Amino acid sequence: MTIATKLLSRLGIVLAAGLAFAASGVLAADYPDKPIQLMVSYPPGGATDFQARIVTMMSSEYMKEPIVIVNKAGAGGQVGWNWLASSASKDGYQLGAYNLPHFIAQSIMFDTKYNINNVEPIANWGADPAVLIVPKSSPFNSVKDFVDFAKKNPGKITVSGAGLYVGHHIATLQLEKAANIKLTYVPAKGGVAALQMVMGNKVMAGFNNLSDAFRGQERFKILAVADNERNKEFLPNVPTFKESGISVDDSSVNFRGIMTPKGTPQPVIAMLATNVPKMFHDKKVISKMKAGGSPLHVMTREQVQKMFQDRHKYLEALLKELRKKK
């Protein structure tokens, strides 16, 4: 290759880089100039959908354009997240709501198109513990009642949850291991369907979101919360499993937030990372979340990036250990 050819080649690289930088600058300056879609991988009415609509209600003020919720439900979240990783646009106009541990656990357990390496977390809005609920007519009034019956009747207690390897399923596996009991897990098509199974006496118990349980607590009994501490704000009278003598921790707590597909331009990611947490911190958002019994837990992009990595490492070990019980 001649010197002239080398110089022309280098000039082409520099020009291409300059054009790309200029294009990204224009994109960042113009973005967004139309409504943004936020895909929720669960049906309308469930905790994720309910909260996503609250935390984005001030989007026009912070993002210049409204954020519109789009539901793509199925397979405990897999349908929507597979779509996000494989088919969503990478221009910042099609975002996704994540749920941990669901998103990570399913990518470990199943052959999904999504994993922590092909999405970009933006910010976290909430942390929603799993709670053990039973029908109003249930003879179980405590975790002790529940465990005593399960020990005498292995596999007889049916437990509903929002899907496979979502937080509810993980809480069930943890309870089985910690109490040395056998339960029959019944995956439903989302948290609302799982809740309805309990209220309709189609199952003997269920794990569900604290926020959903708070809003419907008059219609069933809440026996325990799967967290390290009681939730003094919303369910101050409900003990943790640990208080009941069962070593179930916060591994199933449902962290919710916003992510975008890998490949989204960095200036767009930077804009989202700056403005989305501000939107979550809005006073009207905080008030609505509190009224709906939805615990708010805002985290920045850097904090969520670290959480994704830490939780992936932790869940790999946890699921390997829990599978030994099966």
Secondary structure by P-SEA (a helix, b strand, c coil): ccaaaaaaaaaaaaaaaaaaaaaaaaaaaaccccbbbbbbccccccaaaaaaaaaaccccccccbbbbbbbbccccaaaaaaaaaccccccccbbbbbbaaaaaaaaacccccccccccccccccbbbbbbbbbccccccccaaaaaaaaaaccccbbbbccccccaaaaaaaaaaaaacbbbbbbbcccaaaaaaaaaacccccbbbbaaaaaacccccccccccccccccccccccccccccccccccccbbbbbccccccccaaaaaaaaacaaaaaacaaaaaaaaaacbbbbbbcaaaaaaaaaaaaaaaaaaaaaaaaac
